Amino acid sequence: MSHVAHELAEEFPEFKQKIHDLKTGNAHFARLFDEYHDLNREVHRIEAAGVNVSDEQFENLKLVRLRLKDELYEMLKE
């Protein structure tokens, strides 16, 4: 499935172990990770099912997903 490409461990395979470590040891990272994961699934559900949602709503969802991904990436680089 094409939506899997946005899973965090596949986006940043070099950080796979660090993602795991932060998910289990950093509550803030774990919360952001869960938010990203849920939002990513929602975006892909809308894409795959052709759910009726306005372009503006959909673009906002994708923008929030991108911001979460950026924040998670910054934490991974630390």
Contacts in CASP RR format, 6 or more apart in sequence:
PFRMAT RR
TARGET T0000
AUTHOR 0000-0000-0000
METHOD contacts of the structure
MODEL  1
MSHVAHELAEEFPEFKQKIHDLKTGNAHFARLFDEYHDLNREVHRIEAAG
VNVSDEQFENLKLVRLRLKDELYEMLKE
3 40 0 8 1.000
3 41 0 8 1.000
3 43 0 8 1.000
3 44 0 8 1.000
3 47 0 8 1.000
3 48 0 8 1.000
4 10 0 8 1.000
5 11 0 8 1.000
6 40 0 8 1.000
6 43 0 8 1.000
6 44 0 8 1.000
6 65 0 8 1.000
7 37 0 8 1.000
7 40 0 8 1.000
8 19 0 8 1.000
8 33 0 8 1.000
8 36 0 8 1.000
8 37 0 8 1.000
8 69 0 8 1.000
8 72 0 8 1.000
9 15 0 8 1.000
9 16 0 8 1.000
9 19 0 8 1.000
11 69 0 8 1.000
12 19 0 8 1.000
12 73 0 8 1.000
12 76 0 8 1.000
15 76 0 8 1.000
18 76 0 8 1.000
19 33 0 8 1.000
19 76 0 8 1.000
22 29 0 8 1.000
22 30 0 8 1.000
22 33 0 8 1.000
22 75 0 8 1.000
22 76 0 8 1.000
23 29 0 8 1.000
23 30 0 8 1.000
23 33 0 8 1.000
24 30 0 8 1.000
26 75 0 8 1.000
28 75 0 8 1.000
29 72 0 8 1.000
29 75 0 8 1.000
32 68 0 8 1.000
32 71 0 8 1.000
32 72 0 8 1.000
32 75 0 8 1.000
33 72 0 8 1.000
35 68 0 8 1.000
36 65 0 8 1.000
36 68 0 8 1.000
36 69 0 8 1.000
36 72 0 8 1.000
39 61 0 8 1.000
39 64 0 8 1.000
39 65 0 8 1.000
39 68 0 8 1.000
40 65 0 8 1.000
42 61 0 8 1.000
43 58 0 8 1.000
43 61 0 8 1.000
43 62 0 8 1.000
43 65 0 8 1.000
45 51 0 8 1.000
46 53 0 8 1.000
46 58 0 8 1.000
46 61 0 8 1.000
END
